[in-house]
Amino acid sequence: MGRIEKGVKCSVSGCGREAARSISANKVKAAGLSVSSKEKRAFICREHYKEYKKKTKKDKTLEKWRWGH
Ligand SMILES: [Zn+2]
């Protein structure tokens, strides 16, 4: 999953960085990111991917204990 072409831009509105991943737009929206894509697939940059991961896994882990770096 997640292979994308070079030069594709992040689909999150207000972000113009180069995309690093493609994820189902619905999942991205469910994580609270606003996607401007009309397609089922959204492209997101590394920063937004991190944010997406953080939101989607916060139920499973107690990572806040590790924030002190
Ligand atoms: Zn982005």
N, CA, C, O and the ligand as a Tripos MOL2 file, in Angstrom:
@<TRIPOS>MOLECULE
protein
  277   275    70     0     0
PROTEIN
NO_CHARGES

@<TRIPOS>ATOM
      1 N           0.8290   -1.1990    0.0000 N.3       1 MET1
      2 CA          0.0000    0.0000    0.0000 C.3       1 MET1
      3 C           0.8630    1.2470    0.0000 C.2       1 MET1
      4 O           2.0220    1.2230    0.4130 O.2       1 MET1
      5 N           0.2840    2.3190   -0.4630 N.am      2 GLY2
      6 CA          0.8920    3.6110   -0.2340 C.3       2 GLY2
      7 C           1.9380    4.0820   -1.2230 C.2       2 GLY2
      8 O           2.5670    5.1140   -0.9890 O.2       2 GLY2
      9 N           2.1480    3.3750   -2.3130 N.am      3 ARG3
     10 CA          3.1260    3.9040   -3.2680 C.3       3 ARG3
     11 C           2.5080    5.0300   -4.0860 C.2       3 ARG3
     12 O           1.3780    4.9240   -4.5620 O.2       3 ARG3
     13 N           3.2570    6.0930   -4.2380 N.am      4 ILE4
     14 CA          2.7330    7.2200   -5.0060 C.3       4 ILE4
     15 C           3.7820    7.7430   -5.9680 C.2       4 ILE4
     16 O           4.9680    7.4340   -5.8560 O.2       4 ILE4
     17 N           3.3180    8.5410   -6.9140 N.am      5 GLU5
     18 CA          4.2350    9.1220   -7.8890 C.3       5 GLU5
     19 C           4.9410   10.3300   -7.3120 C.2       5 GLU5
     20 O           4.4770   10.9630   -6.3630 O.2       5 GLU5
     21 N           6.0690   10.6270   -7.9110 N.am      6 LYS6
     22 CA          6.8010   11.8240   -7.5020 C.3       6 LYS6
     23 C           6.0640   13.0840   -7.9260 C.2       6 LYS6
     24 O           5.4320   13.1250   -8.9820 O.2       6 LYS6
     25 N           6.1550   14.1020   -7.0970 N.am      7 GLY7
     26 CA          5.5780   15.3840   -7.4570 C.3       7 GLY7
     27 C           4.1260   15.5450   -7.0440 C.2       7 GLY7
     28 O           3.5380   16.6060   -7.2520 O.2       7 GLY7
     29 N           3.5430   14.5120   -6.4660 N.am      8 VAL8
     30 CA          2.1640   14.6200   -5.9990 C.3       8 VAL8
     31 C           2.1490   15.4260   -4.7040 C.2       8 VAL8
     32 O           2.9930   15.2450   -3.8270 O.2       8 VAL8
     33 N           1.1860   16.3020   -4.6110 N.am      9 LYS9
     34 CA          1.1040   17.1640   -3.4390 C.3       9 LYS9
     35 C           0.1320   16.6130   -2.4080 C.2       9 LYS9
     36 O          -0.8240   15.9060   -2.7280 O.2       9 LYS9
     37 N           0.4110   16.9570   -1.1790 N.am     10 CYS10
     38 CA         -0.4430   16.5720   -0.0610 C.3      10 CYS10
     39 C          -1.8720   17.0710   -0.2600 C.2      10 CYS10
     40 O          -2.0840   18.2130   -0.6680 O.2      10 CYS10
     41 N          -2.8380   16.2250    0.0250 N.am     11 SER11
     42 CA         -4.2470   16.5770   -0.1940 C.3      11 SER11
     43 C          -4.8690   17.3370    0.9620 C.2      11 SER11
     44 O          -5.9850   17.8440    0.8390 O.2      11 SER11
     45 N          -4.1780   17.4250    2.0650 N.am     12 VAL12
     46 CA         -4.7310   18.1540    3.2030 C.3      12 VAL12
     47 C          -4.8000   19.6330    2.8540 C.2      12 VAL12
     48 O          -3.8300   20.2160    2.3710 O.2      12 VAL12
     49 N          -5.9580   20.2290    3.1050 N.am     13 SER13
     50 CA         -6.1390   21.6080    2.6830 C.3      13 SER13
     51 C          -5.1910   22.5320    3.4380 C.2      13 SER13
     52 O          -5.0250   22.4250    4.6540 O.2      13 SER13
     53 N          -4.5800   23.4330    2.6920 N.am     14 GLY14
     54 CA         -3.6320   24.3530    3.2780 C.3      14 GLY14
     55 C          -2.2110   23.8440    3.2740 C.2      14 GLY14
     56 O          -1.2930   24.5740    3.6460 O.2      14 GLY14
     57 N          -2.0100   22.6160    2.8630 N.am     15 CYS15
     58 CA         -0.6770   22.0270    2.8540 C.3      15 CYS15
     59 C          -0.2180   21.8560    1.4140 C.2      15 CYS15
     60 O          -0.9700   21.3500    0.5810 O.2      15 CYS15
     61 N           0.9940   22.2670    1.1160 N.am     16 GLY16
     62 CA          1.4790   22.1320   -0.2470 C.3      16 GLY16
     63 C           2.7050   21.2610   -0.3480 C.2      16 GLY16
     64 O           3.3860   21.2640   -1.3730 O.2      16 GLY16
     65 N           3.0000   20.5100    0.7060 N.am     17 ARG17
     66 CA          4.1880   19.6760    0.6970 C.3      17 ARG17
     67 C           4.0200   18.4700   -0.2110 C.2      17 ARG17
     68 O           2.9110   18.0940   -0.5910 O.2      17 ARG17
     69 N           5.1410   17.8880   -0.5380 N.am     18 GLU18
     70 CA          5.0980   16.7080   -1.3860 C.3      18 GLU18
     71 C           4.5290   15.5300   -0.6080 C.2      18 GLU18
     72 O           4.8890   15.3040    0.5470 O.2      18 GLU18
     73 N           3.6470   14.7910   -1.2450 N.am     19 ALA19
     74 CA          3.0020   13.6720   -0.5760 C.3      19 ALA19
     75 C           3.9630   12.5130   -0.3990 C.2      19 ALA19
     76 O           4.8500   12.2840   -1.2210 O.2      19 ALA19
     77 N           3.7670   11.7880    0.6880 N.am     20 ALA20
     78 CA          4.6030   10.6210    0.9560 C.3      20 ALA20
     79 C           3.7970    9.3350    0.9600 C.2      20 ALA20
     80 O           4.3410    8.2460    0.7730 O.2      20 ALA20
     81 N           2.5070    9.4700    1.1730 N.am     21 ARG21
     82 CA          1.6580    8.2890    1.2990 C.3      21 ARG21
     83 C           0.3240    8.5400    0.6310 C.2      21 ARG21
     84 O          -0.1100    9.6830    0.4830 O.2      21 ARG21
     85 N          -0.3090    7.4760    0.2370 N.am     22 SER22
     86 CA         -1.7070    7.6060   -0.1440 C.3      22 SER22
     87 C          -2.5390    6.7020    0.7460 C.2      22 SER22
     88 O          -2.2180    5.5340    0.9650 O.2      22 SER22
     89 N          -3.6000    7.2740    1.2420 N.am     23 ILE23
     90 CA         -4.4730    6.5900    2.1810 C.3      23 ILE23
     91 C          -5.9050    6.8710    1.7540 C.2      23 ILE23
     92 O          -6.1760    7.8920    1.1220 O.2      23 ILE23
     93 N          -6.8040    5.9900    2.0900 N.am     24 SER24
     94 CA         -8.2220    6.2240    1.8330 C.3      24 SER24
     95 C          -8.6530    7.5680    2.4200 C.2      24 SER24
     96 O          -8.4060    7.8480    3.5930 O.2      24 SER24
     97 N          -9.2870    8.3820    1.6110 N.am     25 ALA25
     98 CA         -9.6800    9.7140    2.0620 C.3      25 ALA25
     99 C         -10.5750    9.6510    3.2890 C.2      25 ALA25
    100 O         -10.5010   10.5120    4.1650 O.2      25 ALA25
    101 N         -11.4130    8.6420    3.3490 N.am     26 ASN26
    102 CA        -12.2950    8.5190    4.5040 C.3      26 ASN26
    103 C         -11.5300    8.3160    5.8000 C.2      26 ASN26
    104 O         -11.8990    8.8590    6.8410 O.2      26 ASN26
    105 N         -10.4770    7.5430    5.7340 N.am     27 LYS27
    106 CA         -9.6760    7.3090    6.9330 C.3      27 LYS27
    107 C          -8.9940    8.5880    7.3810 C.2      27 LYS27
    108 O          -8.9030    8.8820    8.5730 O.2      27 LYS27
    109 N          -8.5170    9.3380    6.4040 N.am     28 VAL28
    110 CA         -7.8470   10.5870    6.7420 C.3      28 VAL28
    111 C          -8.8260   11.5580    7.3850 C.2      28 VAL28
    112 O          -8.5030   12.2330    8.3630 O.2      28 VAL28
    113 N         -10.0140   11.6160    6.8260 N.am     29 LYS29
    114 CA        -11.0350   12.4850    7.4060 C.3      29 LYS29
    115 C         -11.4260   12.0190    8.7980 C.2      29 LYS29
    116 O         -11.6440   12.8320    9.6960 O.2      29 LYS29
    117 N         -11.5140   10.7130    8.9720 N.am     30 ALA30
    118 CA        -11.8760   10.1670   10.2780 C.3      30 ALA30
    119 C         -10.8380   10.5230   11.3350 C.2      30 ALA30
    120 O         -11.1500   10.5950   12.5230 O.2      30 ALA30
    121 N          -9.6080   10.7430   10.8960 N.am     31 ALA31
    122 CA         -8.5580   11.1100   11.8370 C.3      31 ALA31
    123 C          -8.5670   12.6070   12.1230 C.2      31 ALA31
    124 O          -7.7480   13.1020   12.8970 O.2      31 ALA31
    125 N          -9.4990   13.3260   11.4950 N.am     32 GLY32
    126 CA         -9.6470   14.7300   11.8110 C.3      32 GLY32
    127 C          -8.8980   15.6830   10.8920 C.2      32 GLY32
    128 O          -8.8530   16.8850   11.1520 O.2      32 GLY32
    129 N          -8.3130   15.1630    9.8260 N.am     33 LEU33
    130 CA         -7.6250   16.0280    8.8720 C.3      33 LEU33
    131 C          -8.5880   16.3830    7.7430 C.2      33 LEU33
    132 O          -9.3540   15.5370    7.2800 O.2      33 LEU33
    133 N          -8.5450   17.6150    7.3120 N.am     34 SER34
    134 CA         -9.4690   17.9890    6.2450 C.3      34 SER34
    135 C          -8.7930   17.8090    4.8940 C.2      34 SER34
    136 O          -7.7380   18.3790    4.6150 O.2      34 SER34
    137 N          -9.4320   17.0070    4.0770 N.am     35 VAL35
    138 CA         -8.8710   16.6390    2.7850 C.3      35 VAL35
    139 C          -9.6580   17.3190    1.6840 C.2      35 VAL35
    140 O         -10.8890   17.3180    1.6950 O.2      35 VAL35
    141 N          -8.9580   17.8870    0.7530 N.am     36 SER36
    142 CA         -9.6450   18.5940   -0.3130 C.3      36 SER36
    143 C          -9.8090   17.7280   -1.5520 C.2      36 SER36
    144 O         -10.2350   18.2120   -2.6010 O.2      36 SER36
    145 N          -9.4820   16.4870   -1.4370 N.am     37 SER37
    146 CA         -9.5610   15.5960   -2.5940 C.3      37 SER37
    147 C         -10.9770   15.0950   -2.8160 C.2      37 SER37
    148 O         -11.6960   14.7710   -1.8700 O.2      37 SER37
    149 N         -11.3640   15.0390   -4.0870 N.am     38 LYS38
    150 CA        -12.6760   14.4980   -4.4080 C.3      38 LYS38
    151 C         -12.6050   12.9920   -4.6040 C.2      38 LYS38
    152 O         -13.6280   12.3130   -4.6960 O.2      38 LYS38
    153 N         -11.4130   12.4960   -4.6660 N.am     39 GLU39
    154 CA        -11.2500   11.0760   -4.9270 C.3      39 GLU39
    155 C         -11.2950   10.2700   -3.6430 C.2      39 GLU39
    156 O         -11.2400   10.8170   -2.5420 O.2      39 GLU39
    157 N         -11.3940    8.9810   -3.8040 N.am     40 LYS40
    158 CA        -11.4420    8.1060   -2.6340 C.3      40 LYS40
    159 C         -10.1050    8.0400   -1.9400 C.2      40 LYS40
    160 O         -10.0170    7.7180   -0.7550 O.2      40 LYS40
    161 N          -9.0680    8.3460   -2.6880 N.am     41 ARG41
    162 CA         -7.7240    8.2150   -2.1870 C.3      41 ARG41
    163 C          -7.1700    9.6020   -1.8860 C.2      41 ARG41
    164 O          -7.2950   10.5210   -2.6950 O.2      41 ARG41
    165 N          -6.5730    9.7400   -0.7460 N.am     42 ALA42
    166 CA         -5.9600   11.0160   -0.4030 C.3      42 ALA42
    167 C          -4.4510   10.8350   -0.3390 C.2      42 ALA42
    168 O          -3.9500    9.7750    0.0350 O.2      42 ALA42
    169 N          -3.7480   11.8810   -0.7090 N.am     43 PHE43
    170 CA         -2.2940   11.8500   -0.6140 C.3      43 PHE43
    171 C          -1.8640   12.7350    0.5380 C.2      43 PHE43
    172 O          -2.3120   13.8750    0.6610 O.2      43 PHE43
    173 N          -1.0080   12.2110    1.3660 N.am     44 ILE44
    174 CA         -0.5750   13.0310    2.4940 C.3      44 ILE44
    175 C           0.9430   13.0390    2.6250 C.2      44 ILE44
    176 O           1.6230   12.0690    2.2890 O.2      44 ILE44
    177 N           1.4460   14.1500    3.1190 N.am     45 CYS45
    178 CA          2.8830   14.3220    3.2910 C.3      45 CYS45
    179 C           3.3390   13.6210    4.5740 C.2      45 CYS45
    180 O           2.5200   13.1000    5.3310 O.2      45 CYS45
    181 N           4.6200   13.6170    4.8000 N.am     46 ARG46
    182 CA          5.1480   12.9310    5.9870 C.3      46 ARG46
    183 C           4.6080   13.5090    7.2830 C.2      46 ARG46
    184 O           4.2700   12.7760    8.2130 O.2      46 ARG46
    185 N           4.5320   14.8280    7.3330 N.am     47 GLU47
    186 CA          4.0690   15.4610    8.5700 C.3      47 GLU47
    187 C           2.6200   15.0890    8.8780 C.2      47 GLU47
    188 O           2.2690   14.7790   10.0160 O.2      47 GLU47
    189 N           1.8020   15.1270    7.8520 N.am     48 HIS48
    190 CA          0.4100   14.7870    8.0820 C.3      48 HIS48
    191 C           0.2350   13.2920    8.3000 C.2      48 HIS48
    192 O          -0.6930   12.8630    8.9840 O.2      48 HIS48
    193 N           1.1110   12.5170    7.7280 N.am     49 TYR49
    194 CA          1.0440   11.0820    7.9900 C.3      49 TYR49
    195 C           1.3310   10.7950    9.4590 C.2      49 TYR49
    196 O           0.6910    9.9430   10.0750 O.2      49 TYR49
    197 N           2.2960   11.5140   10.0060 N.am     50 LYS50
    198 CA          2.5900   11.3550   11.4300 C.3      50 LYS50
    199 C           1.3840   11.7230   12.2750 C.2      50 LYS50
    200 O           1.0380   11.0320   13.2330 O.2      50 LYS50
    201 N           0.7510   12.8260   11.8990 N.am     51 GLU51
    202 CA         -0.4180   13.2670   12.6180 C.3      51 GLU51
    203 C          -1.5250   12.2190   12.5080 C.2      51 GLU51
    204 O          -2.1970   11.8910   13.4860 O.2      51 GLU51
    205 N          -1.6880   11.7190   11.3200 N.am     52 TYR52
    206 CA         -2.6930   10.6790   11.0790 C.3      52 TYR52
    207 C          -2.4300    9.4510   11.9450 C.2      52 TYR52
    208 O          -3.3440    8.9020   12.5600 O.2      52 TYR52
    209 N          -1.1670    9.0290   11.9830 N.am     53 LYS53
    210 CA         -0.8100    7.8610   12.7820 C.3      53 LYS53
    211 C          -1.0790    8.1010   14.2640 C.2      53 LYS53
    212 O          -1.5880    7.2330   14.9730 O.2      53 LYS53
    213 N          -0.7270    9.2830   14.7000 N.am     54 LYS54
    214 CA         -0.9130    9.6270   16.1060 C.3      54 LYS54
    215 C          -2.3860    9.5240   16.4760 C.2      54 LYS54
    216 O          -2.7370    8.9580   17.5110 O.2      54 LYS54
    217 N          -3.2410   10.0740   15.6250 N.am     55 LYS55
    218 CA         -4.6690   10.0800   15.9190 C.3      55 LYS55
    219 C          -5.2570    8.6870   15.8490 C.2      55 LYS55
    220 O          -6.1260    8.3350   16.6470 O.2      55 LYS55
    221 N          -4.7900    7.8910   14.9000 N.am     56 THR56
    222 CA         -5.4110    6.5930   14.7300 C.3      56 THR56
    223 C          -4.9360    5.5870   15.7560 C.2      56 THR56
    224 O          -5.6150    4.5880   15.9920 O.2      56 THR56
    225 N          -3.8120    5.8180   16.3620 N.am     57 LYS57
    226 CA         -3.3630    4.8150   17.3240 C.3      57 LYS57
    227 C          -3.4920    5.2360   18.7760 C.2      57 LYS57
    228 O          -3.1010    4.4950   19.6770 O.2      57 LYS57
    229 N          -4.0320    6.4100   19.0050 N.am     58 LYS58
    230 CA         -4.0440    6.8770   20.3830 C.3      58 LYS58
    231 C          -4.9400    6.0340   21.2860 C.2      58 LYS58
    232 O          -4.7800    6.0470   22.5070 O.2      58 LYS58
    233 N          -5.8700    5.3100   20.6990 N.am     59 ASP59
    234 CA         -6.7070    4.4410   21.5140 C.3      59 ASP59
    235 C          -5.9480    3.2360   22.0490 C.2      59 ASP59
    236 O          -6.2500    2.7200   23.1250 O.2      59 ASP59
    237 N          -4.9760    2.8050   21.2930 N.am     60 LYS60
    238 CA         -4.2850    1.5680   21.6390 C.3      60 LYS60
    239 C          -3.1390    1.7630   22.6190 C.2      60 LYS60
    240 O          -2.8670    0.8970   23.4510 O.2      60 LYS60
    241 N          -2.4770    2.8940   22.5180 N.am     61 THR61
    242 CA         -1.2400    3.0490   23.2780 C.3      61 THR61
    243 C          -1.3080    4.2070   24.2620 C.2      61 THR61
    244 O          -2.1750    5.0760   24.1700 O.2      61 THR61
    245 N          -0.4070    4.1980   25.1700 N.am     62 LEU62
    246 CA         -0.2750    5.2990   26.1130 C.3      62 LEU62
    247 C           1.0440    6.0030   25.8640 C.2      62 LEU62
    248 O           1.8830    6.1470   26.7540 O.2      62 LEU62
    249 N           1.1980    6.4350   24.6210 N.am     63 GLU63
    250 CA          2.4710    6.9930   24.2030 C.3      63 GLU63
    251 C           2.8400    8.2880   24.9080 C.2      63 GLU63
    252 O           3.9920    8.7180   24.8520 O.2      63 GLU63
    253 N           1.8870    8.9030   25.5610 N.am     64 LYS64
    254 CA          2.2010   10.1940   26.1740 C.3      64 LYS64
    255 C           3.2830   10.0610   27.2420 C.2      64 LYS64
    256 O           3.9270   11.0420   27.6150 O.2      64 LYS64
    257 N           3.4680    8.8660   27.7160 N.am     65 TRP65
    258 CA          4.5500    8.6690   28.6800 C.3      65 TRP65
    259 C           5.9250    8.8520   28.0470 C.2      65 TRP65
    260 O           6.9130    9.0710   28.7490 O.2      65 TRP65
    261 N           5.9840    8.7630   26.7480 N.am     66 ARG66
    262 CA          7.2890    8.7860   26.0850 C.3      66 ARG66
    263 C           7.6090   10.1290   25.4480 C.2      66 ARG66
    264 O           8.5720   10.2340   24.6880 O.2      66 ARG66
    265 N           6.8320   11.1450   25.7370 N.am     67 TRP67
    266 CA          6.9950   12.4100   25.0430 C.3      67 TRP67
    267 C           8.2110   13.2200   25.4810 C.2      67 TRP67
    268 O           8.4940   14.2450   24.8600 O.2      67 TRP67
    269 N           8.9290   12.8220   26.4970 N.am     68 GLY68
    270 CA          9.9250   13.7180   27.0710 C.3      68 GLY68
    271 C          11.2500   13.8950   26.3660 C.2      68 GLY68
    272 O          12.2100   14.3090   27.0150 O.2      68 GLY68
    273 N          11.3680   13.6140   25.0920 N.am     69 HIS69
    274 CA         12.6920   13.7190   24.4590 C.3      69 HIS69
    275 C          13.0940   15.1240   24.0720 C.2      69 HIS69
    276 O          14.1820   15.3290   23.5350 O.2      69 HIS69
    277 ZN          0.4800   17.7330    4.3940 Zn       70 ZN70
@<TRIPOS>BOND
     1     1     2 1
     2     2     3 1
     3     3     4 2
     4     3     5 am
     5     5     6 1
     6     6     7 1
     7     7     8 2
     8     7     9 am
     9     9    10 1
    10    10    11 1
    11    11    12 2
    12    11    13 am
    13    13    14 1
    14    14    15 1
    15    15    16 2
    16    15    17 am
    17    17    18 1
    18    18    19 1
    19    19    20 2
    20    19    21 am
    21    21    22 1
    22    22    23 1
    23    23    24 2
    24    23    25 am
    25    25    26 1
    26    26    27 1
    27    27    28 2
    28    27    29 am
    29    29    30 1
    30    30    31 1
    31    31    32 2
    32    31    33 am
    33    33    34 1
    34    34    35 1
    35    35    36 2
    36    35    37 am
    37    37    38 1
    38    38    39 1
    39    39    40 2
    40    39    41 am
    41    41    42 1
    42    42    43 1
    43    43    44 2
    44    43    45 am
    45    45    46 1
    46    46    47 1
    47    47    48 2
    48    47    49 am
    49    49    50 1
    50    50    51 1
    51    51    52 2
    52    51    53 am
    53    53    54 1
    54    54    55 1
    55    55    56 2
    56    55    57 am
    57    57    58 1
    58    58    59 1
    59    59    60 2
    60    59    61 am
    61    61    62 1
    62    62    63 1
    63    63    64 2
    64    63    65 am
    65    65    66 1
    66    66    67 1
    67    67    68 2
    68    67    69 am
    69    69    70 1
    70    70    71 1
    71    71    72 2
    72    71    73 am
    73    73    74 1
    74    74    75 1
    75    75    76 2
    76    75    77 am
    77    77    78 1
    78    78    79 1
    79    79    80 2
    80    79    81 am
    81    81    82 1
    82    82    83 1
    83    83    84 2
    84    83    85 am
    85    85    86 1
    86    86    87 1
    87    87    88 2
    88    87    89 am
    89    89    90 1
    90    90    91 1
    91    91    92 2
    92    91    93 am
    93    93    94 1
    94    94    95 1
    95    95    96 2
    96    95    97 am
    97    97    98 1
    98    98    99 1
    99    99   100 2
   100    99   101 am
   101   101   102 1
   102   102   103 1
   103   103   104 2
   104   103   105 am
   105   105   106 1
   106   106   107 1
   107   107   108 2
   108   107   109 am
   109   109   110 1
   110   110   111 1
   111   111   112 2
   112   111   113 am
   113   113   114 1
   114   114   115 1
   115   115   116 2
   116   115   117 am
   117   117   118 1
   118   118   119 1
   119   119   120 2
   120   119   121 am
   121   121   122 1
   122   122   123 1
   123   123   124 2
   124   123   125 am
   125   125   126 1
   126   126   127 1
   127   127   128 2
   128   127   129 am
   129   129   130 1
   130   130   131 1
   131   131   132 2
   132   131   133 am
   133   133   134 1
   134   134   135 1
   135   135   136 2
   136   135   137 am
   137   137   138 1
   138   138   139 1
   139   139   140 2
   140   139   141 am
   141   141   142 1
   142   142   143 1
   143   143   144 2
   144   143   145 am
   145   145   146 1
   146   146   147 1
   147   147   148 2
   148   147   149 am
   149   149   150 1
   150   150   151 1
   151   151   152 2
   152   151   153 am
   153   153   154 1
   154   154   155 1
   155   155   156 2
   156   155   157 am
   157   157   158 1
   158   158   159 1
   159   159   160 2
   160   159   161 am
   161   161   162 1
   162   162   163 1
   163   163   164 2
   164   163   165 am
   165   165   166 1
   166   166   167 1
   167   167   168 2
   168   167   169 am
   169   169   170 1
   170   170   171 1
   171   171   172 2
   172   171   173 am
   173   173   174 1
   174   174   175 1
   175   175   176 2
   176   175   177 am
   177   177   178 1
   178   178   179 1
   179   179   180 2
   180   179   181 am
   181   181   182 1
   182   182   183 1
   183   183   184 2
   184   183   185 am
   185   185   186 1
   186   186   187 1
   187   187   188 2
   188   187   189 am
   189   189   190 1
   190   190   191 1
   191   191   192 2
   192   191   193 am
   193   193   194 1
   194   194   195 1
   195   195   196 2
   196   195   197 am
   197   197   198 1
   198   198   199 1
   199   199   200 2
   200   199   201 am
   201   201   202 1
   202   202   203 1
   203   203   204 2
   204   203   205 am
   205   205   206 1
   206   206   207 1
   207   207   208 2
   208   207   209 am
   209   209   210 1
   210   210   211 1
   211   211   212 2
   212   211   213 am
   213   213   214 1
   214   214   215 1
   215   215   216 2
   216   215   217 am
   217   217   218 1
   218   218   219 1
   219   219   220 2
   220   219   221 am
   221   221   222 1
   222   222   223 1
   223   223   224 2
   224   223   225 am
   225   225   226 1
   226   226   227 1
   227   227   228 2
   228   227   229 am
   229   229   230 1
   230   230   231 1
   231   231   232 2
   232   231   233 am
   233   233   234 1
   234   234   235 1
   235   235   236 2
   236   235   237 am
   237   237   238 1
   238   238   239 1
   239   239   240 2
   240   239   241 am
   241   241   242 1
   242   242   243 1
   243   243   244 2
   244   243   245 am
   245   245   246 1
   246   246   247 1
   247   247   248 2
   248   247   249 am
   249   249   250 1
   250   250   251 1
   251   251   252 2
   252   251   253 am
   253   253   254 1
   254   254   255 1
   255   255   256 2
   256   255   257 am
   257   257   258 1
   258   258   259 1
   259   259   260 2
   260   259   261 am
   261   261   262 1
   262   262   263 1
   263   263   264 2
   264   263   265 am
   265   265   266 1
   266   266   267 1
   267   267   268 2
   268   267   269 am
   269   269   270 1
   270   270   271 1
   271   271   272 2
   272   271   273 am
   273   273   274 1
   274   274   275 1
   275   275   276 2
@<TRIPOS>SUBSTRUCTURE
     1 MET1         2 RESIDUE 1 A MET
     2 GLY2         6 RESIDUE 1 A GLY
     3 ARG3        10 RESIDUE 1 A ARG
     4 ILE4        14 RESIDUE 1 A ILE
     5 GLU5        18 RESIDUE 1 A GLU
     6 LYS6        22 RESIDUE 1 A LYS
     7 GLY7        26 RESIDUE 1 A GLY
     8 VAL8        30 RESIDUE 1 A VAL
     9 LYS9        34 RESIDUE 1 A LYS
    10 CYS10       38 RESIDUE 1 A CYS
    11 SER11       42 RESIDUE 1 A SER
    12 VAL12       46 RESIDUE 1 A VAL
    13 SER13       50 RESIDUE 1 A SER
    14 GLY14       54 RESIDUE 1 A GLY
    15 CYS15       58 RESIDUE 1 A CYS
    16 GLY16       62 RESIDUE 1 A GLY
    17 ARG17       66 RESIDUE 1 A ARG
    18 GLU18       70 RESIDUE 1 A GLU
    19 ALA19       74 RESIDUE 1 A ALA
    20 ALA20       78 RESIDUE 1 A ALA
    21 ARG21       82 RESIDUE 1 A ARG
    22 SER22       86 RESIDUE 1 A SER
    23 ILE23       90 RESIDUE 1 A ILE
    24 SER24       94 RESIDUE 1 A SER
    25 ALA25       98 RESIDUE 1 A ALA
    26 ASN26      102 RESIDUE 1 A ASN
    27 LYS27      106 RESIDUE 1 A LYS
    28 VAL28      110 RESIDUE 1 A VAL
    29 LYS29      114 RESIDUE 1 A LYS
    30 ALA30      118 RESIDUE 1 A ALA
    31 ALA31      122 RESIDUE 1 A ALA
    32 GLY32      126 RESIDUE 1 A GLY
    33 LEU33      130 RESIDUE 1 A LEU
    34 SER34      134 RESIDUE 1 A SER
    35 VAL35      138 RESIDUE 1 A VAL
    36 SER36      142 RESIDUE 1 A SER
    37 SER37      146 RESIDUE 1 A SER
    38 LYS38      150 RESIDUE 1 A LYS
    39 GLU39      154 RESIDUE 1 A GLU
    40 LYS40      158 RESIDUE 1 A LYS
    41 ARG41      162 RESIDUE 1 A ARG
    42 ALA42      166 RESIDUE 1 A ALA
    43 PHE43      170 RESIDUE 1 A PHE
    44 ILE44      174 RESIDUE 1 A ILE
    45 CYS45      178 RESIDUE 1 A CYS
    46 ARG46      182 RESIDUE 1 A ARG
    47 GLU47      186 RESIDUE 1 A GLU
    48 HIS48      190 RESIDUE 1 A HIS
    49 TYR49      194 RESIDUE 1 A TYR
    50 LYS50      198 RESIDUE 1 A LYS
    51 GLU51      202 RESIDUE 1 A GLU
    52 TYR52      206 RESIDUE 1 A TYR
    53 LYS53      210 RESIDUE 1 A LYS
    54 LYS54      214 RESIDUE 1 A LYS
    55 LYS55      218 RESIDUE 1 A LYS
    56 THR56      222 RESIDUE 1 A THR
    57 LYS57      226 RESIDUE 1 A LYS
    58 LYS58      230 RESIDUE 1 A LYS
    59 ASP59      234 RESIDUE 1 A ASP
    60 LYS60      238 RESIDUE 1 A LYS
    61 THR61      242 RESIDUE 1 A THR
    62 LEU62      246 RESIDUE 1 A LEU
    63 GLU63      250 RESIDUE 1 A GLU
    64 LYS64      254 RESIDUE 1 A LYS
    65 TRP65      258 RESIDUE 1 A TRP
    66 ARG66      262 RESIDUE 1 A ARG
    67 TRP67      266 RESIDUE 1 A TRP
    68 GLY68      270 RESIDUE 1 A GLY
    69 HIS69      274 RESIDUE 1 A HIS
    70 ZN70       277 GROUP 0 **** ****
